[in-house]
Amino acid sequence: MKLVTNAAKHGAGQIDVTYAHDSGIHKIIVCDEGEGLPADFDPAAADKSLGMRVVISLARQLGGVLSSADREDTRGSCFTVIFTGNA
């Protein structure tokens, strides 16, 4: 939920939320249509903001890893949490 809140606050346009799983690997992907991320953006280094700290903490509670990238299909950014079903 915090990823969606962050997308609404810092992104623009439509927010897409996707959940996928395969062979015990789960992915939650949240994308927006905003400006995209700075070239040097690193979610782990962005933990100075409360929103990123919360997202990183929640991902870790799931035993997951947070990653980010620009959208491939249009302008904007995507944040992905990948975790196993054993959390």
Rosetta constraint file for C-alpha pairs under 8 A:
AtomPair CA 1 CA 5 HARMONIC 6.39 0.50
AtomPair CA 2 CA 6 HARMONIC 6.07 0.50
AtomPair CA 2 CA 51 HARMONIC 7.20 0.50
AtomPair CA 2 CA 54 HARMONIC 7.48 0.50
AtomPair CA 2 CA 55 HARMONIC 6.32 0.50
AtomPair CA 3 CA 7 HARMONIC 6.12 0.50
AtomPair CA 3 CA 30 HARMONIC 6.49 0.50
AtomPair CA 3 CA 55 HARMONIC 6.72 0.50
AtomPair CA 3 CA 79 HARMONIC 7.44 0.50
AtomPair CA 4 CA 8 HARMONIC 6.18 0.50
AtomPair CA 4 CA 15 HARMONIC 7.33 0.50
AtomPair CA 4 CA 17 HARMONIC 7.80 0.50
AtomPair CA 4 CA 30 HARMONIC 6.56 0.50
AtomPair CA 5 CA 9 HARMONIC 6.12 0.50
AtomPair CA 6 CA 10 HARMONIC 5.82 0.50
AtomPair CA 6 CA 11 HARMONIC 7.47 0.50
AtomPair CA 6 CA 51 HARMONIC 6.85 0.50
AtomPair CA 7 CA 11 HARMONIC 4.79 0.50
AtomPair CA 7 CA 12 HARMONIC 7.28 0.50
AtomPair CA 7 CA 15 HARMONIC 6.90 0.50
AtomPair CA 7 CA 30 HARMONIC 7.65 0.50
AtomPair CA 7 CA 31 HARMONIC 7.22 0.50
AtomPair CA 7 CA 32 HARMONIC 5.95 0.50
AtomPair CA 8 CA 12 HARMONIC 6.57 0.50
AtomPair CA 8 CA 15 HARMONIC 7.41 0.50
AtomPair CA 8 CA 32 HARMONIC 7.90 0.50
AtomPair CA 10 CA 34 HARMONIC 7.58 0.50
AtomPair CA 11 CA 32 HARMONIC 5.73 0.50
AtomPair CA 11 CA 33 HARMONIC 6.37 0.50
AtomPair CA 11 CA 34 HARMONIC 4.26 0.50
AtomPair CA 11 CA 35 HARMONIC 6.89 0.50
AtomPair CA 11 CA 36 HARMONIC 7.79 0.50
AtomPair CA 11 CA 76 HARMONIC 7.32 0.50
AtomPair CA 11 CA 77 HARMONIC 7.91 0.50
AtomPair CA 12 CA 32 HARMONIC 6.11 0.50
AtomPair CA 12 CA 33 HARMONIC 5.18 0.50
AtomPair CA 12 CA 34 HARMONIC 4.22 0.50
AtomPair CA 12 CA 35 HARMONIC 7.65 0.50
AtomPair CA 12 CA 76 HARMONIC 7.89 0.50
AtomPair CA 13 CA 32 HARMONIC 6.38 0.50
AtomPair CA 13 CA 33 HARMONIC 4.95 0.50
AtomPair CA 13 CA 34 HARMONIC 6.47 0.50
AtomPair CA 14 CA 32 HARMONIC 5.84 0.50
AtomPair CA 14 CA 33 HARMONIC 6.05 0.50
AtomPair CA 15 CA 30 HARMONIC 6.94 0.50
AtomPair CA 15 CA 31 HARMONIC 5.59 0.50
AtomPair CA 15 CA 32 HARMONIC 4.53 0.50
AtomPair CA 15 CA 33 HARMONIC 7.04 0.50
AtomPair CA 16 CA 29 HARMONIC 7.85 0.50
AtomPair CA 16 CA 30 HARMONIC 5.67 0.50
AtomPair CA 16 CA 31 HARMONIC 5.13 0.50
AtomPair CA 16 CA 32 HARMONIC 6.43 0.50
AtomPair CA 17 CA 28 HARMONIC 7.26 0.50
AtomPair CA 17 CA 29 HARMONIC 5.68 0.50
AtomPair CA 17 CA 30 HARMONIC 4.60 0.50
AtomPair CA 17 CA 31 HARMONIC 6.60 0.50
AtomPair CA 18 CA 27 HARMONIC 7.79 0.50
AtomPair CA 18 CA 28 HARMONIC 5.75 0.50
AtomPair CA 18 CA 29 HARMONIC 5.03 0.50
AtomPair CA 18 CA 30 HARMONIC 6.51 0.50
AtomPair CA 19 CA 26 HARMONIC 7.34 0.50
AtomPair CA 19 CA 27 HARMONIC 5.59 0.50
AtomPair CA 19 CA 28 HARMONIC 4.64 0.50
AtomPair CA 19 CA 29 HARMONIC 6.41 0.50
AtomPair CA 20 CA 26 HARMONIC 5.80 0.50
AtomPair CA 20 CA 27 HARMONIC 5.19 0.50
AtomPair CA 20 CA 28 HARMONIC 6.72 0.50
AtomPair CA 21 CA 25 HARMONIC 5.40 0.50
AtomPair CA 21 CA 26 HARMONIC 4.28 0.50
AtomPair CA 21 CA 27 HARMONIC 6.17 0.50
AtomPair CA 22 CA 26 HARMONIC 6.70 0.50
AtomPair CA 24 CA 84 HARMONIC 5.52 0.50
AtomPair CA 24 CA 85 HARMONIC 5.44 0.50
AtomPair CA 25 CA 82 HARMONIC 6.98 0.50
AtomPair CA 25 CA 83 HARMONIC 5.87 0.50
AtomPair CA 25 CA 84 HARMONIC 4.65 0.50
AtomPair CA 25 CA 85 HARMONIC 6.52 0.50
AtomPair CA 26 CA 82 HARMONIC 5.68 0.50
AtomPair CA 26 CA 83 HARMONIC 5.28 0.50
AtomPair CA 26 CA 84 HARMONIC 5.78 0.50
AtomPair CA 26 CA 85 HARMONIC 6.81 0.50
AtomPair CA 27 CA 80 HARMONIC 6.61 0.50
AtomPair CA 27 CA 81 HARMONIC 5.60 0.50
AtomPair CA 27 CA 82 HARMONIC 4.59 0.50
AtomPair CA 27 CA 83 HARMONIC 6.57 0.50
AtomPair CA 28 CA 80 HARMONIC 5.62 0.50
AtomPair CA 28 CA 81 HARMONIC 5.24 0.50
AtomPair CA 28 CA 82 HARMONIC 6.71 0.50
AtomPair CA 29 CA 78 HARMONIC 6.64 0.50
AtomPair CA 29 CA 79 HARMONIC 5.70 0.50
AtomPair CA 29 CA 80 HARMONIC 4.42 0.50
AtomPair CA 29 CA 81 HARMONIC 6.57 0.50
AtomPair CA 30 CA 78 HARMONIC 5.48 0.50
AtomPair CA 30 CA 79 HARMONIC 5.35 0.50
AtomPair CA 30 CA 80 HARMONIC 6.53 0.50
AtomPair CA 31 CA 71 HARMONIC 7.15 0.50
AtomPair CA 31 CA 76 HARMONIC 7.01 0.50
AtomPair CA 31 CA 77 HARMONIC 5.50 0.50
AtomPair CA 31 CA 78 HARMONIC 4.04 0.50
AtomPair CA 31 CA 79 HARMONIC 6.41 0.50
AtomPair CA 32 CA 76 HARMONIC 5.26 0.50
AtomPair CA 32 CA 77 HARMONIC 5.63 0.50
AtomPair CA 32 CA 78 HARMONIC 6.58 0.50
AtomPair CA 33 CA 74 HARMONIC 7.09 0.50
AtomPair CA 33 CA 75 HARMONIC 5.35 0.50
AtomPair CA 33 CA 76 HARMONIC 3.94 0.50
AtomPair CA 33 CA 77 HARMONIC 6.72 0.50
AtomPair CA 34 CA 75 HARMONIC 6.44 0.50
AtomPair CA 34 CA 76 HARMONIC 4.40 0.50
AtomPair CA 34 CA 77 HARMONIC 6.87 0.50
AtomPair CA 35 CA 75 HARMONIC 6.58 0.50
AtomPair CA 35 CA 76 HARMONIC 5.38 0.50
AtomPair CA 35 CA 77 HARMONIC 7.59 0.50
AtomPair CA 36 CA 70 HARMONIC 5.65 0.50
AtomPair CA 36 CA 71 HARMONIC 7.58 0.50
AtomPair CA 36 CA 75 HARMONIC 6.41 0.50
AtomPair CA 36 CA 76 HARMONIC 4.15 0.50
AtomPair CA 36 CA 77 HARMONIC 4.67 0.50
AtomPair CA 37 CA 41 HARMONIC 6.24 0.50
AtomPair CA 37 CA 69 HARMONIC 7.19 0.50
AtomPair CA 37 CA 70 HARMONIC 6.30 0.50
AtomPair CA 37 CA 76 HARMONIC 7.51 0.50
AtomPair CA 37 CA 77 HARMONIC 6.16 0.50
AtomPair CA 41 CA 45 HARMONIC 7.84 0.50
AtomPair CA 41 CA 46 HARMONIC 7.55 0.50
AtomPair CA 42 CA 46 HARMONIC 6.17 0.50
AtomPair CA 42 CA 68 HARMONIC 7.52 0.50
AtomPair CA 43 CA 47 HARMONIC 6.76 0.50
AtomPair CA 43 CA 52 HARMONIC 6.99 0.50
AtomPair CA 43 CA 56 HARMONIC 7.98 0.50
AtomPair CA 43 CA 66 HARMONIC 7.29 0.50
AtomPair CA 43 CA 67 HARMONIC 6.74 0.50
AtomPair CA 43 CA 68 HARMONIC 6.89 0.50
AtomPair CA 44 CA 56 HARMONIC 7.54 0.50
AtomPair CA 46 CA 52 HARMONIC 6.40 0.50
AtomPair CA 46 CA 53 HARMONIC 7.96 0.50
AtomPair CA 47 CA 51 HARMONIC 7.96 0.50
AtomPair CA 47 CA 52 HARMONIC 5.18 0.50
AtomPair CA 47 CA 53 HARMONIC 4.84 0.50
AtomPair CA 47 CA 56 HARMONIC 7.78 0.50
AtomPair CA 48 CA 52 HARMONIC 7.37 0.50
AtomPair CA 48 CA 53 HARMONIC 7.02 0.50
AtomPair CA 49 CA 53 HARMONIC 6.32 0.50
AtomPair CA 50 CA 54 HARMONIC 6.18 0.50
AtomPair CA 51 CA 55 HARMONIC 6.28 0.50
AtomPair CA 52 CA 56 HARMONIC 6.01 0.50
AtomPair CA 53 CA 57 HARMONIC 6.02 0.50
AtomPair CA 54 CA 58 HARMONIC 6.12 0.50
AtomPair CA 55 CA 59 HARMONIC 6.13 0.50
AtomPair CA 56 CA 60 HARMONIC 6.19 0.50
AtomPair CA 56 CA 65 HARMONIC 7.85 0.50
AtomPair CA 56 CA 66 HARMONIC 6.56 0.50
AtomPair CA 57 CA 61 HARMONIC 6.26 0.50
AtomPair CA 58 CA 62 HARMONIC 6.55 0.50
AtomPair CA 59 CA 63 HARMONIC 6.46 0.50
AtomPair CA 59 CA 64 HARMONIC 4.87 0.50
AtomPair CA 59 CA 65 HARMONIC 5.98 0.50
AtomPair CA 59 CA 66 HARMONIC 6.39 0.50
AtomPair CA 59 CA 81 HARMONIC 6.34 0.50
AtomPair CA 59 CA 83 HARMONIC 7.95 0.50
AtomPair CA 60 CA 64 HARMONIC 5.14 0.50
AtomPair CA 60 CA 65 HARMONIC 6.65 0.50
AtomPair CA 61 CA 87 HARMONIC 7.38 0.50
AtomPair CA 62 CA 83 HARMONIC 6.44 0.50
AtomPair CA 62 CA 84 HARMONIC 7.95 0.50
AtomPair CA 62 CA 87 HARMONIC 4.93 0.50
AtomPair CA 63 CA 83 HARMONIC 5.80 0.50
AtomPair CA 63 CA 84 HARMONIC 7.08 0.50
AtomPair CA 63 CA 86 HARMONIC 7.94 0.50
AtomPair CA 63 CA 87 HARMONIC 5.55 0.50
AtomPair CA 64 CA 81 HARMONIC 6.11 0.50
AtomPair CA 64 CA 82 HARMONIC 5.23 0.50
AtomPair CA 64 CA 83 HARMONIC 4.10 0.50
AtomPair CA 64 CA 84 HARMONIC 7.19 0.50
AtomPair CA 65 CA 80 HARMONIC 8.00 0.50
AtomPair CA 65 CA 81 HARMONIC 5.47 0.50
AtomPair CA 65 CA 82 HARMONIC 5.43 0.50
AtomPair CA 65 CA 83 HARMONIC 6.62 0.50
AtomPair CA 66 CA 79 HARMONIC 6.98 0.50
AtomPair CA 66 CA 80 HARMONIC 5.64 0.50
AtomPair CA 66 CA 81 HARMONIC 4.56 0.50
AtomPair CA 66 CA 82 HARMONIC 6.73 0.50
AtomPair CA 67 CA 79 HARMONIC 5.75 0.50
AtomPair CA 67 CA 80 HARMONIC 5.25 0.50
AtomPair CA 67 CA 81 HARMONIC 6.54 0.50
AtomPair CA 68 CA 77 HARMONIC 7.27 0.50
AtomPair CA 68 CA 78 HARMONIC 5.63 0.50
AtomPair CA 68 CA 79 HARMONIC 4.42 0.50
AtomPair CA 68 CA 80 HARMONIC 6.18 0.50
AtomPair CA 69 CA 77 HARMONIC 5.78 0.50
AtomPair CA 69 CA 78 HARMONIC 5.40 0.50
AtomPair CA 69 CA 79 HARMONIC 6.65 0.50
AtomPair CA 70 CA 75 HARMONIC 7.41 0.50
AtomPair CA 70 CA 76 HARMONIC 5.84 0.50
AtomPair CA 70 CA 77 HARMONIC 4.17 0.50
AtomPair CA 70 CA 78 HARMONIC 5.90 0.50
AtomPair CA 71 CA 75 HARMONIC 6.09 0.50
AtomPair CA 71 CA 76 HARMONIC 5.36 0.50
AtomPair CA 71 CA 77 HARMONIC 4.94 0.50
AtomPair CA 71 CA 78 HARMONIC 5.86 0.50
AtomPair CA 83 CA 87 HARMONIC 7.62 0.50
